Amino acid sequence: MAIYVDADACPVKAEVEKVGTRHKLQMFIVSNGGLRPSQNPLVENVIVPDGPDVADMWIADRAGPGDVVITGDIPLAAKCVAAGAAVLKHNGEALTGANIGNILATRDLMADIRAADPFRTGGGKSFAKTDRSRFLDALERAVRAAAQIR
């Protein structure tokens, strides 16, 4: 059982480390570099080469049943869900076999809409304290559920 974090632009790395340490889980913080390494012996900082989706491929090749993946990348989430891993977004939203298809389709539709209107402005909503709190609660529940699988 391990926790895999798609760490580039991840706002909840400290929360993952807190929960993972409490449960004595191996954690893999995967990025293209530029992150301050953790001194926690349970945390392995994995630096992958630059390139499109290299970190995603590293995680997707390893995550499986009993593991928890933290990512905002929907295609990566779909691969991990298919492999049997529990997947959480940074705001605590669980991505599951029941909802990943709709979420992936919505993501693709929104990409098409953005591509059709290059002058469209605005972005996603900001990350709030409530998102962090919801994430901590969701990660705790996901870790406990994953422990039942192993």
ZANU-29894 format. One line per 3 residues: number of its first residue (from 1); their letters; for each residue x, z, y of C-alpha. Coordinates in steps of 0.5 Angstrom, whole numbers. Each point is the difference from the previous one (the first is absolute). Layout:
% ZANU-29894
NUM) a) X,Z,Y ~ ...
END
This chain:
% ZANU-29894
1) mai) 0,0,0 ~ 3,-2,7 ~ -2,-2,7
4) yvd) 2,-6,3 ~ -1,-1,7 ~ 1,-7,4
7) ada) 4,3,5 ~ 0,-5,6 ~ -5,2,5
10) cpv) -2,6,-4 ~ -3,6,4 ~ -1,5,-5
13) kae) 7,0,-4 ~ 1,8,2 ~ -7,1,-3
16) vek) 2,-4,-6 ~ 6,5,-1 ~ -3,6,1
19) vgt) -6,-1,-5 ~ 5,-4,-5 ~ 5,6,1
22) rhk) -5,5,-2 ~ -2,-3,-6 ~ 7,-2,-2
25) lqm) -1,-7,0 ~ 6,-6,1 ~ -2,-3,6
28) fiv) 3,-7,2 ~ 0,-2,7 ~ 1,-8,0
31) sng) 2,-4,6 ~ 5,-5,3 ~ 4,5,3
34) glr) 0,4,7 ~ -3,6,-3 ~ 3,7,1
37) psq) 1,2,-8 ~ -3,7,-2 ~ 5,5,-3
40) npl) -6,2,-5 ~ 3,-1,-7 ~ -7,-2,-2
43) ven) 0,-6,5 ~ 4,-6,-2 ~ 1,-5,6
46) viv) 0,-7,-2 ~ 2,-5,4 ~ -1,-7,-2
49) pdg) 3,-7,3 ~ -4,-3,6 ~ -5,-5,-2
52) pdv) -7,-1,0 ~ -4,5,-5 ~ 7,2,-3
55) adm) -2,8,1 ~ -7,-2,-3 ~ 2,-4,-6
58) wia) 5,6,-2 ~ -6,5,1 ~ -5,-5,-4
61) dra) 5,-1,-6 ~ 1,8,-1 ~ -7,3,2
64) gpg) -5,1,-6 ~ -5,5,-3 ~ 1,7,2
67) dvv) 4,-2,7 ~ -2,1,7 ~ 1,-6,5
70) itg) 0,1,7 ~ -1,-7,4 ~ -4,-3,5
73) dip) 2,-7,-3 ~ -6,-3,-3 ~ 3,-5,-5
76) laa) 5,6,-2 ~ -6,4,-1 ~ -3,-5,-4
79) kcv) 6,-1,-5 ~ 0,8,-1 ~ -7,1,-1
82) aag) 0,-5,-5 ~ 6,3,-3 ~ -4,7,-1
85) aav) 3,4,6 ~ -4,4,5 ~ 1,-3,7
88) lkh) -1,3,7 ~ 0,-3,7 ~ 4,4,5
91) nge) -7,3,2 ~ -2,2,-7 ~ -5,-5,-2
94) alt) 1,-1,-7 ~ 1,-8,-2 ~ -3,0,-7
97) gan) -3,-6,-5 ~ -7,1,3 ~ 2,-2,7
100) ign) 7,-3,0 ~ -3,-7,-1 ~ -5,1,6
103) ila) 6,3,4 ~ 5,-6,-2 ~ -6,-5,2
106) trd) -1,3,7 ~ 7,0,1 ~ 1,-7,-1
109) lma) -6,-2,4 ~ 3,4,6 ~ 6,-4,-1
112) dir) -3,-6,0 ~ -4,2,7 ~ 6,2,3
115) aad) 4,-6,-2 ~ -6,-4,3 ~ 0,3,7
118) pfr) 7,2,2 ~ -2,3,7 ~ -4,5,-4
121) tgg) 3,7,3 ~ -1,7,-3 ~ 3,3,-6
124) gks) -2,6,-5 ~ -2,6,2 ~ 5,6,1
127) fak) 2,5,-5 ~ -3,6,2 ~ 0,8,-3
130) tdr) -6,-1,-4 ~ 3,-6,-3 ~ 6,4,-2
133) srf) -4,6,-2 ~ -5,-5,-5 ~ 7,-3,-3
136) lda) 3,7,-2 ~ -7,2,-3 ~ 0,-7,-3
139) ler) 7,0,-3 ~ -1,7,-3 ~ -6,-2,-4
142) avr) 3,-6,-2 ~ 6,3,-2 ~ -4,5,-4
145) aaa) -4,-5,-3 ~ 6,-4,-2 ~ 3,6,-4
148) qir) -6,0,-4 ~ 2,-8,-2 ~ 7,2,-2
END
